[in-house]
Amino acid sequence: METFDYVIVGAGSAGSVLTNRLSEDGSTTVCVLEAGPRDWHPYIHLPAGFIKTFHMKSINWAYQQEPGPYTAGRSIYAPRGKTLGGSSSINGHIYNRGQRQDFDTWAQMGNRGWSYSDVLPYFRRMERRIGEGEDDYRGRDGALTVTTMEWKDPLCEAFMAGAINLGIPRNPDYNGKIQEGVSYCQRTIQNGLRMSAAKAFLHPARKRPNVHVRTHAHATSIVFEGKRAVGVRYMRGGRSGTPVEVRASREVILAGGSYNSPQLLQLSGVGSPELLQAHGIEVRHALASVGEGLQDHYAPRSVARVKNIKTINELRQGWHLWVEALKWATTRRGLLSLSPTMVYCFWHSGETAESSDLQLTFTPASYKEGVQGQLEDEPGMTVASWQQRPESRGYVRIRSSDPFAPPIIQTNYLAAELDRRVVVAGMKLARRLLKSAPLSPYYDYEDYPGSKVQSDDEFLAAATERGTTTFHPGCTCRMGPADSTWAVVDDQLRVHGLQGLRVIDASIMPRMISANLNASTMMIADKASDLIRGKAAPEAVKLASYA
């Protein structure tokens, strides 16, 4: 039985950053357990390979959510990365931090040191921004390369012109001072290749002799001595593999993500006593909030048929695809170097008093039944729209005491009445954008939800029928004060009531942010590495107020 200073469960976005930072001290040993394989598959590194990794169970947990009250009886697919780099190795490459208000709200909920001014130095420290952006907000020397899409598609240009016609300004940097506006996407792609957290942080760290990465290592339980976590048990090689135990002399760190971290806590006897006892698990530490509070972004996708121009639907077929493959092989440009979303738009629903509360994305392509993963054959363009800060909450709970059984995932999309109003407002805005004058030369007709849909109830029914996740689950091990009824970890990310155990991933978010989660998950890990080591934060930048 080996002993390391730190044992990290999960080599995803958070685990990769943590491994890099904690191993900077050569006298510190770090062991990382990853249930999946190494990130060797070519589809991981080819940006357009997203379409393939979306369903590849060898590198994807491929979870299914439970039907919810507003999913029309559907079980929504919930992919999660299961390889080095985790979901940063299979996601849509988007880099989006969120708004200042998101993090200031975290601080207002009792989390010291998590306001925007506190976390901005970590965003800046980890990124190497290539492109527009004020240096007060953007980093230029970090390990994570962030670029802006170079491909200038006429449909994308027309969509942005249409947004401007509707009063939505062009924003050169939505990760800067202000998020709202329309612009090309910023993404973690460099020279036509994916820049995953593993590539940016984990692989450089693996060159150090004090880093030990174990793949095909499925964690089954946390080892405790009294109230202190002292190690992790895992199966090497899967269910029929070899049981192994590793010890942590300093800390065990869960970085498995919003589904797997609460699942492992519950399997280890940390959670709701009623839930644990129902599955025959001894209650090690009663903490009813473990797994509760799940939030995610729910997006209906509005689709219009296109005329007078080729879309990605046709360009990925026949000889067009061979041309694009040759282009990528020789120049690292073209269709195969793109992220699936190309334009971002942040605006107001009119249903809340908050800053921009809608996020919309534009793609000159369309997918079968509105679900990313399988392109249609006929030309189309898509606008996905979602509420940035939903109120609805669900849960993640173990299905049984079997550590290989997928957890029960119930997100309860649109359960809150405000969420239903905002999602309808988003679909109405999507329709106006698709029917804007600059897009009219290419706009044929609305395919979904269709011109017959006019009332709020009809829009809501369409959202219920075909809406889906945007793959941003969070908030299942929320950060908050010990006297709150909902918190799992404190503002140092230590599990309340236990020693030697932290959770460091998107599950600690106390409230959903107005963004895709990958950027903030890496920020959380970067900041947590300083908390663990007792290091001072990078020097803060004095920020101007909002315009």
LINFEN-V168567 format. One line per field, one symbol per residue. ss: DSSP state (A for helix, B for strand, O for the rest). burial: 1 if it has 16 or more other C-alpha atoms within 10 Angstrom, else 0. Layout:
ss = ???
burial = ???
This chain:
ss = OBBBBBBBBOOOAAAAAAAAAAOOOOOOOBBBBOOOBOOOOAAAABAAAAAAAOOOOOOBOOBBOOOOOOOOOOOOBBOOBOBOOAAAAOOOOBOOOOOAAAAAAAAAOOOOOOOAAAAAAAAAAABBBOOOOOOOOOOOOOOBBBBBOOOOOAAAAAAAAAAAAOOOOBOOOOOOOOOOBBBBOBBOBBOOBBOOAAAAAAAAAAOOOOBBBBOOBBBBBBBBBOOBBBBBBBBBOOOOOBBBBBBBBBBBBBOOAAAAAAAAAAAOOBBOAAAAAAOOOOOOBBOOOOOBBBBOOBBBBBBBBBOOOOOAAAAOOAAAAAAAAAAAAAAOOOAAAOOOOOBBBBBOOOOOOOOOOBBBBBBOOOBAAAOOOOBOOOOBBBBBBBBOOOOOOBBBBOOOOOOOOOOBBBOOOOOOAAAAAAAAAAAAAAAAAAOOAAAOOOBBBBBBOOOOOOOAAAAAAAAAAAOBBOOOOBOOOOBOOOOOOOOOBOOOOBBOOOBOBBBOOAAAOOOOOOOOOAAAAAAAAAAAAAAAAOOOOOOOOOOOOOO
burial = 0011111111111111111111100000111111111110001111111110111100111111111101100111111111111111111111111111011111101110111111111111111111001001111101111111100000111111111100011111111111111111111111011111111111101100011111111111111100011111111111000011111101111111111111111111111110110000101111111111111111111111110001111111000010011011000111111111111111111000001111111111111001110011101111111111111111111111101001111111111000111111111111101111111101111101100000010011111111111111111111111100011111111111011111111111111111111111111111111101000000000000000
